[in-house]
Amino acid sequence: MKIRRVLATAVALAVTTPAALLSVSPAYADAKPAAQTQEKQSKPTIEELKEAAAEAQKAYDKAVEAEAAGRVEVDKALDDLSEVDGTHPLAVASAAARQAAKDAAAAKTAADQAVTEAKAALDALPETATEEERTAAETALSEAEATATTAATTKTAADAAAAEAREKLVDARIAAVRAYGVLQKALEDARAVKVAADAALAKAIKEAEEGEGEEGEDCEPELDLTSKVTGLPDKLVAGTSTDFSLRVTNGSDRHMDEVLAFVSVHATDKSGLKDTGKFFRLQWSTKSAPKWQNAEADDYIDGVGALKPGAHADVKLRLTLDKATPAGNGVAFFAADFFNEDGSCGGAPDLDMYEFDVKAAGSKPGKTEDVKPSTTPRPGNTGTTPQGSASATPASTGTNGSLAATGSSSATTSIALAGGAAVLLGAAAVFVVRRRKTGSDA
């Protein structure tokens, strides 16, 4: 079951990626993949994984083309927006405003010089100068000062116009570079999705060749193996640690040789498009392992041990949010699996899901009594994925205990060609469809 659960995480990512791309990027509207059968069949076949890998390859190829075209466009845009000899209207306007400012500065310099000379001429008049000569010198000074005042006003306006024109030009250059940066990020995301899809296919093929083994079809749903969470608030605050607990109970009439708890926590920013998991750190401890330990990459906690019929074990959990964690939404998944020495195995068929808000540092913490769980089927079990959910399994945490970061993509228009891939890594697929496209056909 554990091996299958690890595979299911990668499978869910690979299969939901092409389908979710359709709901994010219009560029794929004419290439709806067969992988959307995920809604009807929770465990994909190798054939579906091949189709998913092919779609991921197509998305990657398109991202490569978009990045290459974007590189050409940004180079051309930067040339056109050159302050020296750019041909873009903003570059032309900036050059003209810059020249006007130079001309205004020269005019002001000349006007100031005229004032200086007029003053000197007035001061140089001899005592024998006539009234008419003195009046003429004073008039010349007055006119020179008026011209200098006008020139100063003109220069101030010309300088402001030049600064504004240059700012618009710089903004346009920055926008061009940022647009290309989005394409570069989209290419990275598409590459990551492709790698995940290829890996899921390879694992599925290997599993098929080797057979299910001890964790094959003998694994069965066990409704009496339950996991109950207490102490998880409805709001988590950046810069704080939250302690809560998970009680795993064997309510069946059989002994379970080894019980593993499954805990997976994910979050996005307020837009639902950016995975903020890199700011999270999940740790656990149990009676047999009292020292705090980072959650493993497969989201399993192996400190529960064996459980007799009717027995239970408590797992202490600690979720720490970095102070820089953006405000947004979060979700935590919980379940349990068991394995016996005779090869039998099983687990809860559904994941208990707890939703919470992520608040910025300094916010008021939430209330634990407000959080109520809901259930969602796990990949690898029969049943349908709830409407509005692209996948029932979120991405796994990183090996250092912090959730894997996937980046984001704010791509629009042509940039949306590959930008949607960023949404699909990890739990973002859950949030985008559940929170932003509720009720739609993913």
Disulfide bonds with the S-S distance in Angstrom:
Cys219-Cys345 1.73
